Amino acid sequence: MHIDPTDLTLFLAQSIVEQPALVRVVRRGPNVMVKVAHGEEGRLIGRQGRVIQAMRTLVRAVCDPSERLNVDLDAPKKER
């Protein structure tokens, strides 16, 4: 059974946020970019990045071992 990493990422992200209809997942080469509603980025990242790291671990577990995917948040960078 083959599980698409993009579909898995979408499912996981929608399960975490409060507005699942606004979650968008796009694969760009080795990166799976997740976009969520404004203000819900912190929910996806989690404390000390634990939630996003767990998502990365699960997605890497279902993909081909030779393929190294990275799950990342598609959000504008904050300026200092």
Solvent accessible surface area in square Angstrom, and as a share of the most:
residue,aa,sasa,rsa
1,M,220,0.98
2,H,153,0.68
3,I,67,0.34
4,D,54,0.28
5,P,6,0.04
6,T,28,0.16
7,D,86,0.45
8,L,33,0.16
9,T,0,0.00
10,L,57,0.29
11,F,131,0.55
12,L,29,0.15
13,A,0,0.00
14,Q,65,0.29
15,S,75,0.49
16,I,48,0.24
17,V,11,0.06
18,E,120,0.54
19,Q,91,0.40
20,P,59,0.37
21,A,79,0.61
22,L,90,0.45
23,V,3,0.02
24,R,138,0.50
25,V,25,0.15
26,V,74,0.43
27,R,94,0.34
28,R,129,0.47
29,G,54,0.52
30,P,83,0.52
31,N,58,0.30
32,V,0,0.00
33,M,29,0.13
34,V,0,0.00
35,K,102,0.43
36,V,14,0.08
37,A,13,0.10
38,H,180,0.80
39,G,63,0.61
40,E,19,0.08
41,E,43,0.19
42,G,52,0.50
43,R,113,0.41
44,L,0,0.00
45,I,67,0.34
46,G,20,0.20
47,R,207,0.75
48,Q,164,0.73
49,G,19,0.18
50,R,155,0.56
51,V,46,0.27
52,I,11,0.06
53,Q,83,0.37
54,A,52,0.40
55,M,5,0.02
56,R,48,0.18
57,T,80,0.47
58,L,89,0.44
59,V,0,0.00
60,R,68,0.25
61,A,79,0.61
62,V,49,0.28
63,C,13,0.08
64,D,81,0.42
65,P,133,0.83
66,S,101,0.65
67,E,61,0.28
68,R,169,0.62
69,L,1,0.00
70,N,50,0.26
71,V,1,0.01
72,D,51,0.27
73,L,26,0.13
74,D,42,0.22
75,A,32,0.25
76,P,116,0.73
77,K,178,0.75
78,K,194,0.82
79,E,168,0.76
80,R,285,1.04
